[in-house]
């Protein structure tokens, strides 16, 4: 079986089929985060400035419908969600508020409030013990399911953005130009001396696979990884220059991050390299969550929920049932085009098809397809609405066969 590599040398190429707008909340809302407990049950939240308290939204059918819930506050920005159980959920946010429901959101109660505080990170290690972190380096812990919160010793006064624990003992916190670690259930935290380009760089979210292997994404468009628990850090290819706000891994190899200007990036090698995926939006994407290997959700600044059911991978449509005799790559049509064009290619044998994208300097910016394909002729669309005019090149390679063609986008 031959290995077929299909590569499009197109800067920041996008196809529209992988991610789609599933929900648009009205009035427009700046969704802060999205979290799911299982395949069907999820929550998202946004501040409403029209006097409404119904700024929490819940779905029980995989995002097909969302019901509005009363947080008890208006214009309140809840930044983090933790779902213990479909009925037991915590949220934290502005004004030092932590709210909780034990009946699936029918009622929400305030379990902590401190007006001068902002709480951006929230993580529970079991049904009773949880942590929150936020402004002025504040770290707090509960051991009784949120009834009481105790301030922990913190080595910093800088803002803290996210929390991630790998077990009940070892956890990590990221924030403004800082990454912290605890190995004693949060009793003490040490600065891992993560690299930053300025004191204003915010490590928006941190994720660790185990005590040694982890990474953070930053609002400077950087992804930085460690393999030795923070003793050393390496800047990896983030696949974007846009600010990144959320990151989610579905296994040790495959993960997603999202951020400013509709940026969605994906890794399939444990975070060493990240490649752009298509996005139907060009606004801030605030958070990403996956419920399985294929089904994912992204929240947006204008109150939209994006969804994918195929891992964000571009769908390629077979054309006809006849098996071609040779490999071929046809000229895209129309050409020149604005903003949509089609390209067609033929495969005489089955094999694993890898669809990748490179920029004009030859840097790989995305992997659109990586799956086995049967012999046949296939067609795919490129919607270049978000991209500038210019000349683009695309190449198909298989064994000794290589063919390059040129296309022109005119706006």
C-alpha positions as CSV (number, residue, x, y, z in Angstrom):
1,X,0.0,0.0,0.0
2,X,1.5,3.3,-1.0
3,X,1.6,6.4,1.2
4,X,0.1,9.3,-0.6
5,X,1.0,12.8,0.4
6,X,-1.2,15.7,-0.8
7,X,0.2,19.1,0.0
8,X,-1.2,22.5,-0.7
9,X,1.4,25.3,-0.5
10,X,-1.1,27.9,0.5
11,X,-0.5,30.4,3.3
12,X,-3.0,29.9,6.1
13,X,-5.3,27.8,3.8
14,X,-8.8,27.3,5.1
15,X,-11.7,24.9,4.2
16,X,-15.1,25.5,5.7
17,X,-16.3,22.0,6.3
18,X,-14.4,21.0,9.4
19,X,-15.7,23.6,11.9
20,X,-19.2,25.1,11.6
21,X,-21.3,27.6,13.5
22,X,-23.8,25.5,15.5
23,X,-25.3,28.1,17.8
24,X,-25.6,31.9,17.9
25,X,-26.8,33.4,21.1
26,X,-29.0,36.5,21.0
27,X,-28.4,39.1,22.2
28,X,-24.7,38.9,21.2
29,X,-22.7,37.7,24.1
30,X,-18.9,37.4,24.8
31,X,-18.8,33.7,25.7
32,X,-15.9,33.1,28.0
33,X,-15.6,29.3,28.1
34,X,-17.3,26.1,27.1
35,X,-17.2,22.8,29.0
36,X,-18.9,19.4,28.5
37,X,-19.3,16.6,31.0
38,X,-20.1,13.9,28.5
39,X,-21.3,13.6,24.9
40,X,-24.5,15.5,25.5
41,X,-24.3,17.8,28.6
42,X,-22.4,21.0,28.5
43,X,-22.3,24.6,29.8
44,X,-21.2,27.9,28.5
45,X,-21.5,31.4,30.0
46,X,-21.3,35.1,29.1
47,X,-21.9,38.5,30.7
48,X,-25.3,40.0,29.7
49,X,-25.5,43.8,29.8
50,X,-29.2,44.1,29.3
51,X,-30.1,43.5,32.9
52,X,-30.7,39.8,32.5
53,X,-29.4,37.3,34.9
54,X,-29.9,34.4,32.5
55,X,-26.2,34.4,31.4
56,X,-25.5,30.7,31.9
57,X,-26.4,28.3,29.0
58,X,-26.8,24.5,29.3
59,X,-27.2,21.9,26.6
60,X,-28.3,18.3,27.1
61,X,-28.3,17.3,23.4
62,X,-24.7,18.0,22.3
63,X,-25.3,21.7,21.6
64,X,-28.4,21.3,19.4
65,X,-30.3,23.4,21.9
66,X,-29.2,25.5,24.9
67,X,-31.4,26.5,27.8
68,X,-30.8,29.8,29.7
69,X,-30.1,29.7,33.4
70,X,-30.2,32.3,36.1
71,X,-26.7,33.0,37.6
72,X,-28.1,35.5,40.0
73,X,-26.0,38.3,38.5
74,X,-26.2,40.6,35.5
75,X,-23.1,41.8,33.6
76,X,-21.0,39.3,35.5
77,X,-18.2,37.6,33.6
78,X,-17.7,34.0,34.7
79,X,-14.3,32.9,33.4
80,X,-14.1,29.2,34.4
81,X,-16.4,26.2,34.6
82,X,-15.9,23.0,36.4
83,X,-18.4,20.2,35.9
84,X,-18.2,17.5,38.6
85,X,-21.4,15.9,37.5
86,X,-24.2,17.1,35.1
87,X,-26.0,18.3,38.3
88,X,-23.0,19.6,40.2
89,X,-21.2,22.5,38.5
90,X,-19.0,25.4,39.7
91,X,-18.2,28.7,38.0
92,X,-15.7,31.4,39.0
93,X,-15.1,34.9,37.7
94,X,-15.2,38.6,38.3
95,X,-15.8,40.2,41.7
96,X,-14.3,37.1,43.3
97,X,-17.5,35.2,42.7
98,X,-17.7,31.4,42.8
99,X,-21.1,30.0,42.2
100,X,-22.4,26.4,42.4
101,X,-25.4,24.3,41.4
102,X,-26.3,20.8,42.7
103,X,-29.4,20.5,40.6
104,X,-28.2,20.9,37.1
105,X,-28.5,24.7,37.1
106,X,-32.1,25.0,38.3
107,X,-30.6,27.1,41.1
108,X,-27.2,28.6,41.5
109,X,-25.8,29.7,44.9
110,X,-22.8,31.9,45.7
111,X,-20.2,30.0,47.7
112,X,-17.6,32.8,47.6
113,X,-17.5,36.5,46.9
114,X,-14.7,39.1,47.2
115,X,-15.3,42.2,45.2
116,X,-11.7,43.3,44.5
117,X,-10.7,39.8,43.2
118,X,-10.9,38.1,39.8
119,X,-10.9,34.3,39.7
120,X,-9.9,33.0,36.3
121,X,-8.8,29.4,37.1
122,X,-10.9,26.6,38.6
123,X,-10.0,22.9,39.0
124,X,-11.3,20.1,41.3
125,X,-9.2,17.0,42.0
126,X,-12.1,15.1,43.6
127,X,-15.6,15.7,44.8
128,X,-14.5,17.7,47.8
129,X,-11.2,19.3,47.0
130,X,-10.8,22.1,44.5
131,X,-8.6,25.1,43.7
132,X,-9.1,28.5,42.2
133,X,-6.7,31.2,41.2
134,X,-6.8,34.7,39.8
135,X,-5.7,38.3,40.3
136,X,-2.9,39.4,42.7
137,X,-1.5,35.9,42.6
138,X,-4.4,34.6,44.7
139,X,-4.6,30.8,45.1
140,X,-7.4,29.3,47.2
141,X,-8.4,25.8,48.1
142,X,-11.5,24.1,49.3
143,X,-11.7,20.7,51.0
144,X,-15.5,20.7,51.6
145,X,-17.0,21.1,48.1
146,X,-16.8,24.9,48.1
147,X,-18.4,25.6,51.5
148,X,-15.1,27.2,52.6
149,X,-12.1,28.5,50.7
150,X,-8.7,28.9,52.3
151,X,-6.0,31.2,50.8
152,X,-2.8,29.3,50.0
153,X,0.7,30.7,50.1
154,X,1.6,32.1,46.7
155,X,5.0,33.0,45.4
156,X,3.7,35.8,43.1
157,X,1.4,38.7,43.0
158,X,0.9,38.5,39.2
159,X,-2.4,37.5,37.7
160,X,-3.0,33.8,37.4
161,X,-5.1,32.4,34.5
162,X,-5.5,28.6,34.7
163,X,-5.1,25.5,36.8
164,X,-4.4,21.9,35.9
165,X,-3.8,19.0,38.2
166,X,-2.5,15.6,37.0
167,X,-3.5,14.0,40.3
168,X,-4.5,15.0,43.8
169,X,-1.0,16.0,44.8
170,X,0.6,17.5,41.7
171,X,-0.7,20.6,39.9
172,X,0.2,23.5,37.8
173,X,-0.9,27.1,37.4
174,X,-0.2,29.6,34.6
175,X,-0.5,33.3,34.5
176,X,1.1,36.6,33.5
177,X,4.6,35.6,32.6
178,X,4.7,32.8,35.2
179,X,4.1,29.1,35.6
180,X,3.8,27.5,39.0
181,X,3.9,23.9,40.3
182,X,2.9,22.1,43.5
183,X,3.7,18.6,44.6
184,X,2.1,18.8,48.0
185,X,-1.6,19.3,47.3
186,X,-1.2,23.1,46.9
187,X,0.4,23.7,50.3
188,X,3.4,25.3,48.5
189,X,4.0,26.5,44.9
190,X,7.3,27.0,43.1
191,X,8.0,29.2,40.1
192,X,9.1,26.9,37.2
193,X,10.8,29.9,35.5
194,X,9.0,29.5,32.2
195,X,10.3,31.8,29.5
196,X,8.4,34.9,28.5
197,X,9.0,37.7,26.0
198,X,7.7,40.4,28.3
199,X,6.1,40.8,31.7
200,X,2.8,41.4,29.9
201,X,2.7,38.0,28.2
202,X,-0.1,36.0,29.8
203,X,0.2,32.2,29.7
204,X,-3.5,31.7,29.2
205,X,-3.8,28.0,29.7
206,X,-1.5,25.3,31.0
207,X,-1.7,21.6,30.4
208,X,0.4,18.7,31.6
209,X,0.3,15.0,30.5
210,X,2.3,13.9,33.5
211,X,4.6,15.4,36.0
212,X,7.4,16.0,33.4
213,X,5.6,16.6,30.1
214,X,3.5,19.8,29.7
215,X,3.0,23.0,27.9
216,X,1.3,26.4,28.0
217,X,-0.3,28.6,25.3
218,X,0.1,32.4,25.5
219,X,-1.6,35.5,24.3
220,X,1.7,36.3,22.4
221,X,0.8,33.4,20.0
222,X,3.4,31.1,21.6
223,X,3.2,27.5,22.7
224,X,6.1,26.5,25.0
225,X,6.7,22.9,26.1
226,X,8.7,21.1,28.8
227,X,9.7,17.5,29.0
228,X,11.4,17.7,32.4
229,X,8.9,19.3,34.7
230,X,9.9,22.8,33.9
231,X,13.7,22.5,34.3
232,X,13.9,23.4,30.6
233,X,11.4,24.9,28.2
234,X,11.3,24.8,24.4
235,X,9.3,27.1,22.0
236,X,7.4,24.9,19.5
237,X,5.9,25.7,16.2
238,X,2.5,27.1,17.2
239,X,1.1,27.3,13.7
240,X,-0.1,30.9,14.3
241,X,1.0,34.3,15.3
242,X,-2.4,35.0,16.9
243,X,-3.0,35.2,20.6
244,X,-4.0,31.8,22.0
245,X,-6.5,31.4,24.8
246,X,-7.6,27.8,25.2
247,X,-6.0,24.4,24.7
248,X,-7.5,20.9,24.9
249,X,-5.9,17.5,24.4
250,X,-7.9,14.4,23.5
251,X,-5.0,12.0,24.0
252,X,-1.2,12.2,24.4
253,X,-0.7,13.0,20.7
254,X,-3.7,15.1,19.5
255,X,-4.6,18.5,20.8
256,X,-6.3,21.7,19.8
257,X,-5.8,25.4,20.7
258,X,-7.8,28.5,19.7
259,X,-7.4,32.2,19.9
260,X,-7.6,35.6,18.3
261,X,-8.8,36.3,14.7
262,X,-10.5,32.9,14.5
263,X,-7.2,31.0,15.0
264,X,-7.6,27.2,15.4
265,X,-4.5,25.0,15.5
266,X,-4.1,21.3,15.9
267,X,-1.2,19.0,16.9
268,X,-0.9,15.3,16.2
269,X,2.6,14.8,17.7
270,X,2.1,15.7,21.3
271,X,2.4,19.4,20.9
272,X,5.8,19.6,19.0
273,X,4.1,21.1,15.9
274,X,0.8,22.8,15.4
275,X,-1.0,23.5,12.2
276,X,-3.9,25.8,11.3
277,X,-7.4,24.5,10.8
278,X,-10.3,26.2,9.0
279,X,-12.4,28.6,11.0
280,X,-15.7,30.1,9.9
281,X,-15.1,33.1,12.2
282,X,-12.4,35.8,12.2
283,X,-13.1,36.9,15.8
284,X,-11.7,35.9,19.2
285,X,-12.2,32.2,20.0
286,X,-12.1,32.0,23.8
287,X,-12.1,28.3,24.6
288,X,-12.0,24.8,23.1
289,X,-13.3,21.5,24.4
290,X,-13.6,18.0,22.9
291,X,-16.0,15.2,24.1
292,X,-14.3,12.5,22.0
293,X,-11.7,12.2,19.2
294,X,-13.9,13.8,16.6
295,X,-16.5,16.0,18.4
296,X,-15.4,19.4,19.6
297,X,-16.7,22.8,20.6
298,X,-15.3,26.3,20.6
299,X,-16.8,29.4,22.2
300,X,-16.5,32.8,20.6
301,X,-16.5,36.5,21.6
302,X,-19.7,37.3,19.7
303,X,-21.7,34.5,21.4
304,X,-21.3,31.7,18.9
305,X,-20.5,28.1,19.5
306,X,-18.5,26.3,16.8
307,X,-18.7,22.6,16.5
308,X,-16.8,19.8,14.6
309,X,-17.8,16.2,14.2
310,X,-14.7,15.1,12.4
311,X,-11.9,16.7,14.4
312,X,-11.9,19.8,12.3
313,X,-10.5,17.9,9.3
314,X,-11.5,19.0,5.8
315,X,-14.0,16.8,4.1
316,X,-13.0,15.6,0.7
317,X,-15.8,14.5,-1.6
318,X,-15.4,11.5,-4.0
319,X,-16.4,12.2,-7.6
320,X,-17.7,9.2,-9.4
321,X,-16.9,5.5,-8.9
322,X,-14.4,4.8,-11.7
323,X,-10.9,3.9,-10.6
324,X,-8.4,6.2,-12.4
325,X,-5.4,4.7,-14.1
326,X,-2.8,7.2,-12.9
327,X,-2.2,9.8,-10.2
328,X,-3.2,13.3,-11.3
329,X,-3.8,16.8,-10.0
330,X,-6.0,19.0,-12.2
331,X,-5.9,22.7,-12.5
332,X,-8.1,24.4,-9.9
333,X,-11.3,26.0,-11.2
334,X,-12.2,28.7,-11.5
335,X,-8.7,30.3,-11.8
336,X,-8.3,33.1,-11.1
337,X,-11.0,32.9,-8.4
338,X,-12.7,35.0,-5.7
339,X,-13.1,33.7,-3.1
340,X,-14.0,30.0,-3.7
341,X,-12.2,27.5,-5.9
342,X,-12.2,23.7,-6.4
343,X,-9.4,21.3,-6.9
344,X,-9.6,17.7,-8.1
345,X,-7.1,14.9,-7.8
346,X,-7.1,11.2,-8.7
347,X,-5.7,8.2,-6.8
348,X,-5.2,4.9,-8.7
349,X,-4.4,2.9,-5.5
350,X,-5.5,3.0,-1.8
351,X,-3.2,4.6,0.8
352,X,-3.0,7.0,3.7
353,X,-3.6,10.5,2.4
354,X,-1.9,13.4,4.2
355,X,-3.1,16.8,3.2
356,X,-0.7,19.5,4.4
357,X,-0.3,23.2,3.9
358,X,2.9,25.3,3.6
359,X,3.4,29.1,3.5
360,X,5.3,30.9,0.8
361,X,8.6,30.3,2.7
362,X,8.0,26.6,2.7
363,X,6.9,26.5,6.4
364,X,4.1,23.9,7.0
365,X,1.1,25.7,8.5
366,X,-1.5,23.0,8.7
367,X,-2.4,19.4,8.2
368,X,-5.9,19.1,6.8
369,X,-6.2,15.4,6.2
370,X,-4.4,12.3,7.6
371,X,-6.5,9.2,6.9
372,X,-6.6,6.2,4.6
373,X,-8.4,6.8,1.2
374,X,-9.6,4.4,-1.5
375,X,-8.7,4.7,-5.2
376,X,-10.9,7.3,-6.9
377,X,-11.2,10.9,-8.0
378,X,-11.8,13.5,-5.3
379,X,-12.8,17.1,-5.1
380,X,-12.5,19.7,-2.4
381,X,-13.4,23.4,-2.1
382,X,-11.2,26.2,-0.8
383,X,-13.0,29.3,0.6
384,X,-10.5,32.1,0.6
385,X,-12.8,34.7,2.0
386,X,-10.4,35.5,4.9
387,X,-7.2,35.7,2.8
388,X,-5.5,38.2,0.7
389,X,-5.0,38.3,-3.1
390,X,-2.0,36.5,-4.4
391,X,-0.5,33.6,-6.2
392,X,-0.6,30.2,-4.5
393,X,0.9,26.8,-5.4
394,X,-0.4,23.3,-4.7
395,X,1.5,20.0,-5.0
396,X,0.5,16.4,-5.0
397,X,3.1,13.7,-4.3
398,X,3.0,9.9,-4.3
399,X,6.1,7.8,-4.5
400,X,8.0,9.1,-7.5
401,X,5.0,11.1,-8.7
402,X,5.0,14.9,-8.0
403,X,3.0,17.6,-9.7
404,X,2.8,21.3,-8.9
405,X,0.2,23.8,-10.1
406,X,-0.4,27.5,-9.6
407,X,-3.6,29.4,-8.8
408,X,-4.4,33.1,-8.3
409,X,-6.8,34.6,-5.8
410,X,-8.0,38.1,-6.9
411,X,-10.1,40.3,-4.7
